[in-house]
């Protein structure tokens, strides 16, 4: 994979928490006759924030927004045969538009709490063929919060560790390990050539091992894909800020894993 860096972001204006600026990310034309046939990256906005890890759960739905979504959409357009919408969207789980999009993304769920309407909407969305990717949270406490919230959505289903042999790790890029991507300020190089790939958390958890877990439907299709102890979104967002981070984490890990996830979601 040969990628070029995107210029560092310059923040745009916001309306209802949503920016309209592209922050230097190239735009591209779409066929007006097939505007409804594009893949659109959809980030979920949630307001009910402050769960069991209150105050220690991360930055909420805006984390890595909007550069992460723009950069990832650009790379999908460049590196796959998918026709991609250059404009990612932000929706709430209760928006009527939700069912127009087969892929949704939730970030920083360490203190997320769904309200009852969101629980019902997410259950219906996933059981009707939708795919949820959850990303960027670290440690046992943050995972326990998400696990309990997902238990409300799927009382009869439990997240299971996805083996490296599963096709989601091989459907486009043949990954030899489960990738772990730290935030750019946590990535480190040792004098001996070692690379630090994990982040520390307040609860003292061992975060050195990335976990990819899934909730399946009755046909063994992944409905919810949980990326724990890793931050793929930072690998997308920060690609233009540091050449070493870009080459080590964006190119080798964050983009290949993200492209595999979307490819799986769109073909199942």
DASULSUL-V528044 format. One record per residue. RES is the residue in three letters. NEAR is the number of other C-alpha atoms within 12 Angstrom. Layout:
BEGIN
RES,NEAR
RES,NEAR
END
This chain:
BEGIN
UNK,19
UNK,14
UNK,23
UNK,21
UNK,28
UNK,29
UNK,20
UNK,21
UNK,24
UNK,17
UNK,18
UNK,17
UNK,14
UNK,13
UNK,10
UNK,12
UNK,19
UNK,24
UNK,23
UNK,23
UNK,24
UNK,30
UNK,25
UNK,21
UNK,31
UNK,23
UNK,21
UNK,18
UNK,17
UNK,19
UNK,14
UNK,10
UNK,9
UNK,13
UNK,16
UNK,15
UNK,18
UNK,28
UNK,33
UNK,34
UNK,43
UNK,41
UNK,39
UNK,40
UNK,32
UNK,32
UNK,23
UNK,24
UNK,29
UNK,25
UNK,29
UNK,23
UNK,29
UNK,21
UNK,17
UNK,27
UNK,34
UNK,30
UNK,23
UNK,32
UNK,35
UNK,31
UNK,33
UNK,33
UNK,42
UNK,39
UNK,40
UNK,41
UNK,44
UNK,41
UNK,46
UNK,46
UNK,40
UNK,38
UNK,40
UNK,33
UNK,28
UNK,24
UNK,25
UNK,24
UNK,15
UNK,23
UNK,27
UNK,34
UNK,33
UNK,34
UNK,34
UNK,34
UNK,30
UNK,34
UNK,31
UNK,28
UNK,36
UNK,25
UNK,21
UNK,12
UNK,18
UNK,33
UNK,25
UNK,23
UNK,34
UNK,33
UNK,41
UNK,41
UNK,47
UNK,43
UNK,43
UNK,46
UNK,49
UNK,41
UNK,34
UNK,40
UNK,33
UNK,35
UNK,23
UNK,16
UNK,19
UNK,28
UNK,27
UNK,21
UNK,26
UNK,37
UNK,33
UNK,23
UNK,31
UNK,34
UNK,27
UNK,21
UNK,30
UNK,35
UNK,40
UNK,43
UNK,40
UNK,41
UNK,48
UNK,44
UNK,48
UNK,45
UNK,35
UNK,29
UNK,31
UNK,38
UNK,39
UNK,27
UNK,30
UNK,41
UNK,34
UNK,27
UNK,32
UNK,35
UNK,21
UNK,24
UNK,31
UNK,26
UNK,16
UNK,14
UNK,23
UNK,24
UNK,31
UNK,20
UNK,22
UNK,26
UNK,19
UNK,21
UNK,15
UNK,24
UNK,23
UNK,34
UNK,29
UNK,23
UNK,25
UNK,24
UNK,29
UNK,21
UNK,27
UNK,16
UNK,22
UNK,35
UNK,37
UNK,42
UNK,50
UNK,40
UNK,36
UNK,33
UNK,20
UNK,22
UNK,29
UNK,22
UNK,17
UNK,10
UNK,8
UNK,8
UNK,8
UNK,10
UNK,20
UNK,26
UNK,32
UNK,34
UNK,31
UNK,24
UNK,24
UNK,19
UNK,18
UNK,14
UNK,19
UNK,18
UNK,29
UNK,25
UNK,24
UNK,34
UNK,35
UNK,37
UNK,31
UNK,31
UNK,34
UNK,28
UNK,26
UNK,14
UNK,11
UNK,17
UNK,27
UNK,37
UNK,42
UNK,44
UNK,41
UNK,40
UNK,42
UNK,44
UNK,39
UNK,41
UNK,47
UNK,51
UNK,46
UNK,42
UNK,47
UNK,49
UNK,40
UNK,43
UNK,40
UNK,30
UNK,24
UNK,24
UNK,21
UNK,21
UNK,33
UNK,33
UNK,25
UNK,27
UNK,40
UNK,45
UNK,33
UNK,31
UNK,36
UNK,42
UNK,46
UNK,39
UNK,44
UNK,49
UNK,40
UNK,30
UNK,41
UNK,40
UNK,30
UNK,30
UNK,31
UNK,30
UNK,20
UNK,23
END
